[in-house]
Amino acid sequence: MKLLSLQEMRLRYTKQPDSFSAYLGKVWDYRYMIVVLATRDLKIKYAQTVLGLVWTIIQPLTGLAIFYFFFHFLVAMPKVPECGYAVFAFSGMTAWYFFSYIVYQGSNSLISGQELSQKVYFPRIILPLSKVVVGAVDLTISLCLLMVLMLVMNVKPGWQILLLPGFVAVNATVGLSVAVWLSALTIRYRDLQHIVPYIVNFGIWLTPVFFPTTIVPDKLNWFLYLNPMTGVVEGYRWCLWGYSEFTWSYAFGLILAFLLLIAGTVFFKRQEHHMMDVI
């Protein structure tokens, strides 16, 4: 696919915006750029570091050690599952870190990629999409660590583990549904890039990452599942060791996230037509 020059790009943006289906077609045509940008980000992320990819292992294990000490020793967590608190917490952290990476990096992707955007034409939604691939690399390493931890704790996965890729895809969809909206808004309202990290850090306490949903009263359970990440985290645990039973309550937040992604893509497409004036 030929990359357009700056002059050609500006002419492209003076034309009538594409239809939604035509826009998705262009995203597909430029799909190779997702891998190119993701590869670039991975090289930059670990360039000139002594430990390199080892940092991807150290960071989640450090987080697990801190929260394990706090919730297991200082604040005794009630109703801890039979798998053990370490496996329980790390499975939630794995899903949440993937989500938070997509949201944080995706929301800033247009700003960090504005130099490239000024030089060549490509659908700008490619930028937040590339962050999903980078996050998926870290997720794969975290899942491998989780499998080792499950082996040490003698937690055996069941047949449900075959469905884990589906929940990983849903995990990416939930993160992308937020990132697409924020990326389109952040390019105009730069204060958001400073606010997003606080929102993401607060959101983990509204998601059953470190606590089981059973500690929430039954009459408030429906409210907890309005958070799309609740269904994702619980889905990971169900796939990995059959934790609790699969419930269609998972679908409440997931349907909302899917609708947000479609609406966010439409909003992004409309805003993209004017982004050349902002970047």
C-alpha positions in Angstrom: 0.0 0.0 0.0 1.4 3.4 -1.1 1.9 6.0 1.7 0.7 9.4 0.7 2.8 12.5 1.0 1.8 15.4 3.2 0.4 17.4 0.2 -1.6 14.4 -1.0 -2.8 13.8 2.5 -4.1 17.3 2.9 -6.0 16.9 -0.4 -7.4 13.7 0.8 -8.8 15.4 3.9 -10.5 18.1 1.9 -12.7 15.6 0.3 -16.0 14.3 1.6 -15.5 11.8 4.5 -15.7 8.1 3.6 -18.7 6.0 4.6 -18.2 3.7 7.6 -17.8 0.6 5.5 -15.3 2.4 3.2 -13.3 3.6 6.3 -13.1 0.0 7.7 -11.9 -1.1 4.2 -9.1 1.4 4.4 -8.2 0.2 7.9 -7.9 -3.3 6.5 -5.8 -2.1 3.5 -3.4 -0.5 5.9 -3.4 -3.3 8.4 0.3 -4.0 7.8 1.1 -0.7 9.6 -0.3 -2.1 12.9 2.5 -4.6 12.9 5.1 -2.1 11.8 4.1 0.4 14.5 3.9 -2.3 17.2 7.3 -3.6 16.3 8.7 -0.1 16.5 7.1 0.5 19.9 8.5 -2.8 21.2 12.0 -1.9 20.1 11.8 1.6 21.7 10.3 0.1 24.9 13.3 -2.1 25.6 16.0 -0.2 23.8 19.2 0.4 25.9 17.8 -1.5 28.9 20.0 -4.0 30.6 17.2 -6.4 31.5 15.1 -6.0 28.3 12.0 -8.3 28.3 12.8 -9.3 31.9 11.1 -6.1 33.0 7.9 -7.5 31.6 8.3 -10.3 34.1 9.5 -8.2 37.0 6.7 -5.7 36.9 3.6 -8.0 37.3 5.5 -10.1 39.9 6.3 -7.0 41.9 2.7 -5.9 41.8 1.5 -9.4 42.8 4.0 -9.4 45.8 2.7 -6.1 47.0 -1.0 -6.9 46.8 -0.5 -10.4 48.1 1.2 -9.0 51.2 -1.4 -6.3 51.7 -4.6 -8.4 51.1 -3.4 -11.7 52.4 -1.5 -10.7 55.5 -2.5 -7.2 56.5 -6.1 -7.3 55.4 -7.4 -10.9 55.4 -9.5 -11.3 52.3 -12.7 -13.2 53.1 -13.9 -16.1 51.0 -10.6 -16.7 49.2 -11.1 -19.3 46.5 -9.5 -22.8 46.8 -6.9 -22.0 44.1 -5.2 -19.7 46.5 -5.0 -15.9 46.7 -1.9 -15.6 44.6 -3.4 -17.4 41.6 -6.7 -15.6 42.1 -5.1 -12.1 42.2 -2.6 -12.6 39.4 -5.3 -13.8 37.0 -7.2 -10.6 37.6 -4.1 -8.5 37.3 -3.2 -10.1 34.0 -6.6 -9.1 32.5 -6.5 -5.6 34.1 -3.0 -4.8 33.0 -3.8 -5.6 29.4 -6.9 -3.4 29.5 -5.0 -0.5 31.3 -2.1 -0.6 28.8 -4.5 -0.4 25.8 -6.4 2.5 27.4 -3.4 4.5 28.6 -1.2 4.0 25.5 -4.1 4.1 23.1 -5.5 7.4 24.4 -2.1 9.1 23.9 -1.3 7.4 20.6 -2.4 10.3 18.4 -0.2 12.7 20.3 2.8 10.4 20.4 2.4 9.6 16.7 1.6 13.1 15.5 5.0 13.5 13.8 4.3 10.4 11.6 0.7 11.6 11.0 2.1 14.8 9.6 4.2 13.0 7.0 2.1 10.2 5.6 -1.5 9.3 5.2 -3.1 6.3 6.9 -6.3 5.8 8.9 -5.4 7.3 12.3 -7.3 4.6 14.2 -4.3 2.4 13.2 -2.4 4.1 16.0 -4.5 2.9 19.0 -4.9 -0.5 17.2 -1.1 -1.0 17.2 -1.1 -0.6 21.0 -3.3 -3.7 21.3 -0.6 -5.8 19.6 2.1 -4.4 22.0 -0.1 -5.1 25.0 -0.7 -8.6 23.7 3.0 -9.3 23.9 3.1 -8.4 27.6 -0.2 -10.3 28.1 1.3 -13.5 26.6 4.3 -13.3 29.0 2.0 -12.7 32.0 -0.2 -15.7 31.0 2.9 -17.9 30.8 3.9 -16.7 34.3 0.3 -17.4 35.5 0.5 -21.0 34.1 3.7 -21.6 36.0 2.1 -20.2 39.2 -0.9 -22.5 38.7 1.5 -25.5 38.3 3.3 -24.6 41.5 0.0 -24.2 43.4 -1.3 -27.4 41.8 -4.2 -25.7 40.1 -5.2 -27.7 37.1 -7.1 -26.0 34.1 -10.1 -27.7 32.7 -11.6 -27.8 29.2 -12.7 -24.2 29.5 -9.1 -23.1 28.9 -9.8 -23.6 25.2 -12.2 -20.6 25.4 -9.5 -18.3 26.9 -8.6 -16.7 23.5 -12.2 -15.6 23.2 -12.0 -13.7 26.5 -8.6 -12.3 25.5 -10.3 -10.9 22.4 -13.1 -9.5 24.5 -10.5 -8.0 26.9 -8.9 -6.2 23.9 -12.3 -5.0 22.7 -13.2 -3.5 26.1 -9.8 -1.7 26.2 -10.1 -0.5 22.6 -13.7 0.8 23.2 -12.3 3.2 25.8 -9.0 4.0 24.0 -10.7 5.0 20.7 -13.0 7.5 22.4 -10.1 8.9 24.5 -7.7 9.2 21.6 -10.1 11.2 19.6 -10.9 13.5 22.5 -7.3 13.8 23.8 -6.0 15.2 20.5 -8.3 18.2 21.1 -8.4 18.3 24.9 -4.8 17.7 26.0 -5.6 17.8 29.7 -7.1 14.3 29.3 -3.6 12.8 28.9 -2.9 13.8 32.5 -6.3 12.7 33.8 -6.6 9.2 32.2 -3.9 7.6 34.4 -5.8 8.6 37.6 -9.1 7.2 36.1 -7.5 3.9 35.2 -5.8 3.6 38.6 -9.1 4.2 40.3 -11.0 1.8 38.1 -9.1 -1.2 39.4 -10.8 -0.8 42.7 -14.2 -1.0 41.0 -13.2 -4.3 39.3 -12.9 -7.7 41.1 -9.2 -8.0 40.5 -8.1 -8.4 44.2 -11.5 -9.3 45.7 -14.1 -12.0 44.8 -17.5 -10.8 43.6 -19.1 -12.9 46.4 -18.2 -10.2 49.0 -20.6 -7.9 47.2 -24.2 -8.2 48.3 -26.4 -10.1 45.8 -28.7 -7.1 45.3 -25.7 -5.0 44.1 -24.2 -7.7 41.9 -25.9 -6.4 38.8 -24.2 -3.0 39.3 -20.8 -4.7 39.6 -21.3 -6.4 36.2 -22.1 -3.1 34.5 -18.4 -2.7 34.5 -17.3 -4.6 31.4 -14.0 -5.6 33.0 -15.9 -7.6 35.7 -17.1 -10.1 33.1 -13.6 -10.2 31.5 -11.8 -10.9 34.8 -14.4 -13.5 35.9 -14.2 -15.0 32.4 -10.4 -15.4 32.6 -10.8 -17.2 36.0 -13.6 -19.5 34.6 -11.5 -20.4 31.7 -8.3 -21.0 33.7 -9.6 -23.2 36.5 -13.4 -23.2 36.3 -13.8 -20.6 39.0 -17.5 -20.2 39.8 -20.0 -20.9 37.1 -20.4 -19.2 33.7 -23.1 -16.7 34.0 -24.8 -14.5 31.4 -24.3 -11.6 33.8 -20.9 -11.3 32.0 -22.7 -10.1 28.9 -24.1 -6.9 30.4 -20.9 -4.9 30.4 -19.6 -6.7 27.3 -22.5 -5.7 25.2 -22.0 -2.1 26.4 -18.3 -2.2 25.5 -19.1 -3.5 22.0 -21.6 -0.7 21.4 -19.1 1.8 22.8 -16.5 0.5 20.3 -18.8 0.9 17.3 -19.9 4.3 18.5 -16.3 5.3 19.3 -15.1 4.2 15.8 -17.9 6.3 14.1 -16.9 9.3 16.3 -13.2 8.8 15.6 -13.9 8.6 11.9 -15.8 11.9 12.0 -13.1 13.6 14.1 -10.3 12.3 11.9 -11.5 14.4 9.0 -10.6 17.5 11.0 -7.5 16.2 12.8 -5.0 17.7 10.4 -6.1 21.1 11.6 -5.3 20.1 15.2 -2.2 18.1 15.0 
